[in-house]
Amino acid sequence: MTMLIIADDLSGAADCAIGFASAGLHTVVTLDPLSPVADAQVIAADTDTRRLSPSQAAAHTTAAFNALSKPGQRLYKKIDSTLRGNWAAEVAALQRMAGLAIVAPAFPATGRTLHNGRVLVNGEPLESTDTWKLENFDRPADVDAMLVAAGLRTAQLGIETLRGNSDALARHILAVADGGVQALIVDAHTAEDLRQLAQVTAHLDLPLFWVGSGGLAREIAKLPDFFQPGSSVTGEQYPAEPSPVANLILVGSLSDVSGRQCAMLKERGGVSELTVPPALLRQGPSHADWKSWQARIGQALDRADLLLRIGRDLAFDPLEGAQLSTMLAELVEPHFAKVGGLIATGGETARAMLSAVGIGSLQLLTEIEAGVAFGRPINSRHGHCPGVITKAGAFGTDHALYAAWLHLRNAVEPVDVNAHQSHVYESKGSSTS
C-alpha cells in the first residue's frame, strides 16, 4: 500500500507526511506535483495553491492527482487545520475521482479540534483567532457551508457516533455513502477519536479518501499492517560538534505564535536577528538598500546563526506573502552555501527559499515536535544539501523554533533545576511529553 498526499503549501505537506516517516516509511515531499517520484512509499505533493482562485486551485489539484496517482495507492487531501486556502474547491475536484470525502481537520496535538462541525483552537472558536481575522474577517469558519458552497452534498458525524461501536460506525458510514453524501464531516476532540476513524475507514469496502490535517494522517500511519516497512529513513547524522557553517532561521509568518517562538529562540539560544523592512522586499533588487542588506546577511552568517524575519508596516497586506517571501529568498540566495541547516517558518517562505536554490524535494526523516518536520534535500542545483526543518507559521508551541534550532546544532537543552518543569530535547529531536 502506498499513500499520495496532496497539500496546498509546503509546510503543510511536510507536517502531514512526517507521521508516515516516523512510522518507518520512505516519505518524500515534492515541490513539483507534476513530476513522478521514484521509490517513495509516501509522496506529499505541494501544489502551492493557497493564493490562487478556487477554480485554479481545483485544476492544479486535479492535475497533481492525475500525474502522481497509481494503482493500489490511497489518497489524503491535506488541508489547513484553520481552514485557510481553497481547500473546499480542491476537495470537490478530488471527490469526483476518489469517492467519499472523510473530512476531519482536527489536530488535537496542536490544540485544533472539531465540534458540531466547527473548528476550535485551544477551545475557542476559530473565528475569534488572529489567524482567521487576518485573512478571513468577512466570512464564517463553517466547514459544512464551505463544502456545500463548493457543490458537495454533506453530512455530519457527531462525537457520540464516532466513539460508539466500530461495526456500527462502519455501517453508518456505508449508509451515508449509499444515500448520496459526498463529504462526511467528522467531529474529533482527541487523538483517540481520530484513531477510531482511521481504523474503521481504512478497511471499508468503499471508494473514499481522507481530508484532514496532520492529526488524522499520523493515526493512519500508525495502523498495523496497513503499510509495509520501507527502506531506512535514518539519513545522514549531524557531527558530534556543531558545524562551522551557520544555521539560518527564516520567519515569514507574522502570527503572534511565530513572534513568541522567535522571542524564546533569541532568549535561550542567543541567536542574532535581522528584520527586513517590507518596503525593501516589495521593491526588490531595484531598492537603494538592496545590496547593503544582502551584504549584512552574508556578514551575519559568517559570524553565527541568524534569525531572519520579515517586518511589518502600515502597508501590510496578507496577500503579498508570496512576493515578500520570494524576495527574502533572493536576498539570501548568494550566501546559501554558508547555511549548514535551514529552519523555515511558513509554507510560502520555505517554498521560496528551496526554489531559489534549486531544491525540488525533501526526504523526511524525523519529527521535532508535533507538525515540525526535519528532512534532507534529495538534490539541489549546486549540490549543497543542508538539513531542512519546516513549520507552519501559526503553529507549534512557544518552544518550537528553539527545539528545531537545538536539533540542527545536535544539542541538548540545558536543564533549569529551579524550573517546575523542564523540557529536554535529544539530538534526534524527540518531543516533550
C-alpha positions as CSV (number, residue, x, y, z in Angstrom):
1,M,0.0,0.0,0.0
2,T,1.3,3.5,-0.8
3,M,-0.1,6.9,0.0
4,L,-0.4,10.1,-2.0
5,I,-0.8,13.3,0.0
6,I,-1.9,16.5,-1.9
7,A,-1.3,19.7,0.1
8,D,-1.7,23.4,-0.8
9,D,1.6,24.6,0.8
10,L,5.0,23.2,1.6
11,S,5.0,23.3,5.4
12,G,1.5,21.6,5.4
13,A,2.8,18.8,3.1
14,A,5.7,18.2,5.5
15,D,3.7,18.3,8.7
16,C,1.1,15.9,7.3
17,A,3.7,13.5,5.8
18,I,6.1,13.4,8.8
19,G,3.9,10.9,10.6
20,F,4.5,8.4,7.9
21,A,8.3,8.9,8.0
22,S,8.1,8.5,11.8
23,A,6.4,5.1,11.2
24,G,9.4,4.0,9.1
25,L,8.1,4.6,5.6
26,H,10.1,6.1,2.9
27,T,8.5,9.6,2.6
28,V,9.2,12.3,0.1
29,V,7.9,15.9,-0.1
30,T,8.0,17.3,-3.7
31,L,7.6,20.9,-4.8
32,D,6.8,19.7,-8.3
33,P,3.4,17.9,-8.2
34,L,3.6,17.0,-11.9
35,S,6.8,15.0,-11.9
36,P,6.8,11.3,-10.8
37,V,8.7,10.5,-7.6
38,A,10.5,7.2,-7.8
39,D,10.6,4.6,-5.0
40,A,8.8,6.6,-2.3
41,Q,6.1,4.8,-0.3
42,V,4.5,8.1,0.7
43,I,4.6,11.1,-1.6
44,A,3.4,14.5,-0.3
45,A,3.0,17.0,-3.2
46,D,2.8,20.7,-2.6
47,T,0.5,22.3,-5.3
48,D,1.2,25.8,-3.9
49,T,-2.5,26.7,-4.5
50,R,-3.4,28.6,-1.3
51,R,-3.3,32.1,-3.0
52,L,-4.9,31.0,-6.3
53,S,-8.6,31.4,-7.2
54,P,-10.8,28.4,-6.3
55,S,-11.1,27.3,-9.9
56,Q,-7.4,27.5,-10.4
57,A,-6.7,25.6,-7.2
58,A,-9.1,22.8,-8.2
59,A,-7.4,22.5,-11.6
60,H,-3.9,22.3,-10.1
61,T,-5.1,19.7,-7.6
62,T,-6.7,17.5,-10.3
63,A,-3.5,17.7,-12.3
64,A,-1.4,16.6,-9.4
65,F,-3.7,13.7,-8.7
66,N,-3.6,12.6,-12.4
67,A,0.2,12.9,-12.5
68,L,1.0,11.1,-9.3
69,S,-1.7,8.6,-8.6
70,K,-1.1,4.9,-9.2
71,P,-2.9,1.6,-8.7
72,G,-3.2,0.4,-5.0
73,Q,-2.5,3.9,-3.7
74,R,-4.6,5.7,-1.1
75,L,-5.3,9.4,-1.2
76,Y,-5.1,12.0,1.6
77,K,-6.0,15.6,0.9
78,K,-4.1,17.7,3.4
79,I,-6.0,20.9,4.4
80,D,-5.1,23.6,6.8
81,S,-6.4,22.9,10.3
82,T,-7.6,26.5,10.5
83,L,-9.3,26.2,7.1
84,R,-7.2,28.7,5.1
85,G,-7.0,28.5,1.3
86,N,-9.1,26.9,-1.3
87,W,-9.5,23.5,0.4
88,A,-13.2,23.1,-0.3
89,A,-12.9,23.6,-4.0
90,E,-9.9,21.2,-4.1
91,V,-11.9,18.5,-2.1
92,A,-14.8,18.9,-4.5
93,A,-12.4,18.3,-7.5
94,L,-10.9,15.2,-6.0
95,Q,-14.3,13.8,-4.8
96,R,-15.4,13.3,-8.4
97,M,-12.4,10.9,-8.9
98,A,-11.8,9.4,-5.5
99,G,-15.2,8.8,-3.9
100,L,-16.5,9.8,-0.4
101,A,-14.5,12.5,1.3
102,I,-13.9,11.8,5.0
103,V,-13.4,15.3,6.3
104,A,-11.6,15.6,9.7
105,P,-9.4,18.7,10.1
106,A,-8.8,18.2,13.8
107,F,-5.2,18.1,15.1
108,P,-5.6,17.7,18.9
109,A,-1.8,17.7,19.5
110,T,-1.7,21.3,18.3
111,G,-5.0,22.4,20.0
112,R,-7.2,22.1,16.9
113,T,-10.5,20.2,17.4
114,L,-13.8,19.9,15.6
115,H,-17.2,20.1,17.5
116,N,-20.6,20.2,15.8
117,G,-18.7,20.8,12.5
118,R,-16.9,24.0,13.8
119,V,-13.2,24.3,14.4
120,L,-12.0,25.2,17.9
121,V,-8.4,26.4,18.6
122,N,-7.5,25.6,22.1
123,G,-11.2,25.5,23.0
124,E,-12.0,28.8,21.4
125,P,-14.0,29.3,18.1
126,L,-11.7,29.6,15.1
127,E,-13.4,33.0,14.1
128,S,-12.0,34.5,17.3
129,T,-8.3,33.9,16.5
130,D,-5.9,36.4,15.0
131,T,-5.1,33.8,12.2
132,W,-8.7,33.8,11.0
133,K,-9.2,37.5,11.3
134,L,-6.1,38.3,9.4
135,E,-7.3,36.7,6.2
136,N,-11.0,35.8,6.6
137,F,-12.5,38.7,8.5
138,D,-15.6,38.7,6.3
139,R,-16.7,35.0,6.4
140,P,-17.6,32.4,9.0
141,A,-15.4,29.4,9.7
142,D,-18.1,26.8,8.8
143,V,-16.8,23.5,7.4
144,D,-20.2,22.4,6.2
145,A,-21.1,25.7,4.5
146,M,-17.7,25.8,2.7
147,L,-18.2,22.3,1.3
148,V,-21.8,23.0,0.3
149,A,-20.7,26.2,-1.5
150,A,-18.2,24.0,-3.4
151,G,-21.1,21.9,-4.7
152,L,-20.9,18.9,-2.4
153,R,-23.7,17.0,-0.6
154,T,-22.6,16.8,3.0
155,A,-23.5,15.0,6.3
156,Q,-22.0,15.4,9.8
157,L,-20.8,12.6,12.1
158,G,-21.0,13.6,15.8
159,I,-18.7,12.6,18.5
160,E,-21.1,10.1,20.1
161,T,-21.4,8.1,16.9
162,L,-17.7,8.2,16.4
163,R,-17.0,6.8,19.8
164,G,-19.6,4.1,19.6
165,N,-19.3,0.5,18.4
166,S,-16.8,0.2,15.5
167,D,-19.1,-2.1,13.4
168,A,-22.0,0.3,13.9
169,L,-19.8,3.2,12.8
170,A,-18.8,1.3,9.7
171,R,-22.4,0.6,8.8
172,H,-23.3,4.2,9.4
173,I,-20.6,5.5,7.0
174,L,-21.7,3.0,4.4
175,A,-25.3,4.0,4.7
176,V,-24.3,7.7,4.4
177,A,-22.5,7.0,1.2
178,D,-25.4,4.9,-0.2
179,G,-27.6,7.9,0.5
180,G,-25.6,10.1,-1.9
181,V,-23.5,12.0,0.5
182,Q,-20.2,13.1,-1.0
183,A,-18.4,14.6,2.1
184,L,-18.8,13.3,5.6
185,I,-17.7,15.9,8.3
186,V,-16.4,14.2,11.4
187,D,-16.1,15.7,14.8
188,A,-13.0,14.8,16.8
189,H,-11.7,16.0,20.1
190,T,-8.7,13.7,20.8
191,A,-6.1,11.6,19.1
192,E,-8.1,8.5,20.1
193,D,-11.1,9.9,18.2
194,L,-9.0,10.2,15.1
195,R,-7.5,6.7,15.7
196,Q,-11.0,5.2,15.7
197,L,-11.9,7.0,12.5
198,A,-8.7,5.8,10.8
199,Q,-9.1,2.2,11.9
200,V,-12.7,2.0,10.6
201,T,-12.4,3.9,7.4
202,A,-9.1,2.3,6.3
203,H,-10.8,-1.1,5.9
204,L,-14.1,-0.1,4.4
205,D,-15.1,-1.6,1.1
206,L,-15.9,1.8,-0.3
207,P,-14.2,4.3,-2.6
208,L,-13.1,7.1,-0.2
209,F,-10.3,9.5,0.6
210,W,-9.3,11.3,3.7
211,V,-9.4,15.1,4.1
212,G,-7.6,16.4,7.1
213,S,-4.5,18.0,8.8
214,G,-1.5,16.2,10.3
215,G,-3.7,14.8,13.1
216,L,-5.7,12.2,11.1
217,A,-2.6,11.4,8.9
218,R,-0.5,10.3,11.8
219,E,-3.2,7.9,13.1
220,I,-3.4,6.3,9.6
221,A,0.4,6.0,9.6
222,K,0.2,4.0,12.9
223,L,-2.3,1.4,11.6
224,P,-0.8,-2.0,12.0
225,D,-0.2,-4.0,8.7
226,F,-1.7,-1.1,6.6
227,F,1.8,-0.3,5.2
228,Q,4.8,-2.5,4.7
229,P,8.0,-1.0,6.3
230,G,10.2,0.8,3.8
231,S,13.9,1.5,3.4
232,S,15.7,3.0,6.3
233,V,15.0,6.7,6.9
234,T,17.7,7.4,9.4
235,G,19.6,9.5,7.0
236,E,22.9,11.2,7.4
237,Q,23.6,12.2,11.0
238,Y,25.0,15.5,12.2
239,P,28.5,15.5,13.6
240,A,29.0,15.4,17.4
241,E,30.1,19.1,17.4
242,P,28.2,22.0,15.8
243,S,29.1,22.5,12.2
244,P,31.3,25.6,11.5
245,V,28.8,26.9,9.0
246,A,25.8,28.8,10.2
247,N,22.2,27.8,10.7
248,L,19.6,30.1,9.2
249,I,16.1,30.6,10.7
250,L,13.8,32.2,8.2
251,V,10.5,33.5,9.5
252,G,8.0,34.8,7.0
253,S,4.9,34.4,9.2
254,L,3.7,37.5,11.2
255,S,1.5,35.5,13.6
256,D,1.7,36.0,17.3
257,V,2.7,32.4,17.6
258,S,5.8,32.9,15.5
259,G,6.6,36.1,17.5
260,R,6.6,34.2,20.7
261,Q,8.7,31.4,19.2
262,C,11.3,33.9,17.9
263,A,11.4,35.6,21.4
264,M,12.3,32.2,23.1
265,L,14.9,31.4,20.5
266,K,16.6,34.7,21.0
267,E,16.4,34.5,24.7
268,R,17.6,30.9,25.2
269,G,19.8,30.4,22.1
270,G,21.3,33.9,21.9
271,V,20.7,33.8,18.2
272,S,21.3,37.2,16.4
273,E,18.4,38.7,14.5
274,L,17.8,40.8,11.4
275,T,14.3,42.1,10.5
276,V,14.0,43.0,6.8
277,P,11.7,46.0,6.0
278,P,8.8,45.0,3.8
279,A,9.3,48.1,1.7
280,L,12.7,46.6,0.6
281,L,11.1,43.3,-0.3
282,R,8.3,45.0,-2.2
283,Q,10.7,46.9,-4.5
284,G,13.3,44.1,-4.7
285,P,16.7,44.5,-6.2
286,S,15.9,48.0,-7.5
287,H,15.7,49.3,-4.0
288,A,18.6,51.5,-3.0
289,D,19.4,49.5,0.1
290,W,19.1,46.0,-1.5
291,K,22.9,45.4,-1.9
292,S,23.7,46.7,1.6
293,W,21.1,44.3,3.1
294,Q,22.4,41.4,1.1
295,A,25.9,42.2,2.4
296,R,24.6,42.4,6.0
297,I,23.0,39.0,5.7
298,G,26.2,37.5,4.4
299,Q,28.3,39.1,7.2
300,A,25.9,37.9,9.8
301,L,26.1,34.3,8.5
302,D,29.9,34.5,8.6
303,R,29.7,35.1,12.3
304,A,27.0,33.0,13.7
305,D,23.5,31.5,13.4
306,L,21.0,34.0,12.1
307,L,17.3,34.6,12.7
308,L,16.0,36.5,9.6
309,R,12.5,37.9,9.7
310,I,10.1,39.8,7.5
311,G,9.0,43.0,9.2
312,R,5.5,44.6,9.2
313,D,4.4,48.1,8.3
314,L,1.2,50.1,7.8
315,A,1.1,48.9,4.1
316,F,0.9,45.3,5.1
317,D,-1.4,43.1,3.0
318,P,-1.7,39.3,3.8
319,L,-2.0,38.6,0.1
320,E,1.6,39.8,-0.5
321,G,3.1,37.0,1.5
322,A,4.4,35.0,-1.5
323,Q,6.0,38.1,-3.1
324,L,7.8,39.1,0.2
325,S,8.9,35.5,0.7
326,T,10.3,35.3,-2.8
327,M,12.3,38.5,-2.4
328,L,13.6,37.3,1.1
329,A,14.9,34.2,-0.6
330,E,16.5,36.2,-3.3
331,L,18.3,38.2,-0.6
332,V,19.7,35.0,1.0
333,E,20.5,33.0,-2.2
334,P,24.0,34.3,-2.8
335,H,25.0,33.2,0.7
336,F,23.2,29.9,0.9
337,A,26.4,27.9,0.6
338,K,27.2,29.1,4.2
339,V,24.0,27.6,5.5
340,G,24.5,24.3,7.4
341,G,20.9,24.0,8.4
342,L,17.7,25.8,7.5
343,I,14.6,26.4,9.5
344,A,11.7,27.9,7.5
345,T,8.5,29.1,9.2
346,G,5.6,29.5,6.8
347,G,5.0,27.3,3.8
348,E,5.5,30.2,1.3
349,T,8.8,31.1,3.0
350,A,10.0,27.5,2.8
351,R,9.0,27.0,-0.8
352,A,10.5,30.3,-1.9
353,M,13.9,29.5,-0.3
354,L,14.1,26.0,-1.6
355,S,13.0,27.0,-5.1
356,A,15.6,29.8,-5.1
357,V,18.5,27.3,-4.6
358,G,17.1,24.6,-6.8
359,I,15.9,22.1,-4.1
360,G,12.9,20.3,-5.5
361,S,12.2,17.6,-3.0
362,L,13.0,16.5,0.6
363,Q,13.2,13.1,2.2
364,L,11.5,13.4,5.6
365,L,13.4,11.9,8.5
366,T,12.0,12.8,11.9
367,E,9.6,15.0,13.8
368,I,10.9,17.5,16.3
369,E,7.6,18.3,17.9
370,A,4.0,17.9,16.5
371,G,4.0,19.2,13.0
372,V,7.6,20.3,12.9
373,A,9.4,18.2,10.3
374,F,13.1,17.6,9.6
375,G,14.4,16.3,6.3
376,R,17.2,16.3,3.8
377,P,17.1,17.6,0.2
378,I,17.3,14.8,-2.4
379,N,19.1,17.1,-4.7
380,S,19.9,20.8,-5.3
381,R,21.2,23.0,-8.1
382,H,24.7,23.3,-6.6
383,G,24.9,20.0,-4.7
384,H,24.6,21.8,-1.3
385,C,22.0,19.8,0.8
386,P,21.7,21.2,4.3
387,G,19.2,19.8,6.8
388,V,15.8,21.5,6.4
389,I,13.1,22.0,9.1
390,T,9.7,23.3,8.1
391,K,6.9,24.6,10.3
392,A,3.6,26.3,9.6
393,G,3.5,29.9,10.8
394,A,0.7,30.0,13.3
395,F,1.7,26.5,14.6
396,G,3.5,24.8,17.4
397,T,4.4,25.6,21.0
398,D,6.4,28.6,22.0
399,H,9.3,26.2,22.3
400,A,9.1,25.0,18.6
401,L,11.8,27.2,17.0
402,Y,14.2,26.7,19.9
403,A,13.7,23.0,19.7
404,A,14.3,23.0,15.9
405,W,17.5,25.0,16.4
406,L,18.8,22.6,19.0
407,H,18.1,19.8,16.7
408,L,20.2,21.4,13.9
409,R,23.1,22.0,16.4
410,N,23.0,18.4,17.7
411,A,22.5,20.0,21.1
412,V,20.6,19.2,24.3
413,E,18.7,22.0,26.1
414,P,20.2,23.0,29.4
415,V,18.1,21.9,32.4
416,D,16.9,24.6,34.7
417,V,16.9,22.9,38.1
418,N,14.8,25.7,39.6
419,A,12.0,25.3,37.0
420,H,8.9,23.4,37.8
421,Q,9.1,21.6,34.5
422,S,12.0,21.2,32.1
423,H,11.9,20.2,28.5
424,V,14.8,18.2,27.3
425,Y,15.3,17.6,23.6
426,E,17.7,14.9,22.5
427,S,19.9,15.3,19.4
428,K,17.4,13.4,17.3
429,G,14.7,15.9,18.1
430,S,12.2,13.9,20.2
431,S,9.3,16.0,21.5
432,T,8.3,16.7,25.1
433,S,5.8,14.5,26.8
